[in-house]
Amino acid sequence: MKIVILDGSAANPGDITWGRLETLGEVTAYDYTSKDQLIGRMQGAECAITNKTVFDADVFSQLPDLKYIGVLATGYNVIDLKAAKEHGVTVTNVPEYATFATAQMTMALLLELTNLAGLHSASVMAGEWCKSRQFCYFKSPLTELAGKTLHIVGLGKIGRRVAQMAESFGMTVTATPHNTSLIGTTETAGAAKVRLVSFEDGVKNADVVSLHCPLTEDTREIINSDSLSLFRRGAFLINCARGPVINEAAVREALDSGLLGGYGADVVSVEPMLENNPLLGAPNCVITPHIAWTPVETRIRLIDAAADNLEAFLKGSPINTVR
């Protein structure tokens, strides 16, 4: 089988191997593939491995040999599933491979907003501590998490892991679950007792709101001017879900006014980030370039899972199919 990896540098910039994928066929790996390059590179190939390279209806009509697409991610919106079905192409994804890493990034962003380690390290490296008359100084007040309330929007596997981490910091945890019929009950996430409440009640009473919901029509811009008006003044907002679950202009306005004490995100509405994104230069704002999923251990797990998917397909019993 001819296997083409179309945008491999995201998952593997060269610090790891393609592992078992290389035992399943003839692998050709490209760092990045543009729309104009896609058809040429896929000629004669039966298997495509993609992360963000788009397969629309027009692409399928030009690739008669294509039998399988392995999405090297959990999200698969880059694939026209209707066209895949019409052309008999099996599509798989890799669910839940980055649970631990995404929860870790959530807490990293929160801790950066509360402890300001980056700000103070930059100050020290600039020589300010050497000039200080006192043994310590702080550029801006820090925030202690113990006793604070964290509200999680979307209590899936990542949300549950975040709840466990927050409990270890001494925080009280509430959540709005995907299944709203559970509101009013309490669930256990490790040692954490999580009270399930409505979205409105959750954000009203939270010191920190952390988003872990999927992007759907119901959750698109769930954080907007109206919902932000419910927040406690000075609350922190964390987004390790998807960029479009917030209205970025509204969040910028809330940061400028001090309604939000800080915003931490690993995602934006359009990626790569556009130069006119309203969050660029925002105060008390920490944004990382969609890297929550990129620890070495996580990427190795991702590639291993992609190989499991392809091997199962080759054996005639595909797993993790999305069509």
Buried (B, 14 or more C-beta within 10 A) or exposed (E): BBBBBBBBEBBBEEEBEBBBBEEBBEBBBBEEBEEEEBEEBBEEBBBBBBBBBBBEEEBBEEBEEBBBBBBBBBBBEBBBBEBBEEBEBBBBBBBBBBBBBBBBBBBBBBBBBBBBEEBBEEBEEEEEBEEEEEEEEEEEEEBEBEEBBBBBBBBBBBBBBBBBBBBEBEBBBBBBBBEEEBBEEEBEBEEBEBBBBEBEBBBBBBBBBBBBBBBEEEBBBBBBBEBBEBBBEEBBBBBBBBBBBBBBEBBBBBBEEEBBBBBBBBBBBEEEBEEEBBBBEBEBBBBBEBEBBBBEEBBBBBBBBBBBBBBBBBEEEBEBEBB
